[in-house]
């Protein structure tokens, strides 16, 4: 989900001809990502325990296979 939002924000930054509005969407994405991902991962770990931790060990956060 976050990868698709990132790609949408990146595409909008490249397409929107305004130098403030385009990059602002990317900044908003990174703020959203920084604020939401860690609490979401904690919630998932509390709810699903070792099964979720095992999933995290083999799955990347944002870019599949990289990070």
Buried (B, 14 or more C-beta within 10 A) or exposed (E): EBEEBBEEBBEBBEEBEEEEEBBBBBEEBEEBBEEEEEEEBEEBBEEEEEEBEEEEEEEEEEEEEEE
